Amino acid sequence: MAIRPAMLYGAECWSTKRRHV
């Protein structure tokens, strides 16, 4: 597992959370 994919996944999750809120 690399850190790049993890960062991308985290950014996507954040975007979804921000939109939901």
Long-range contacts (C-beta under 8 A, 24 or more apart in sequence): none
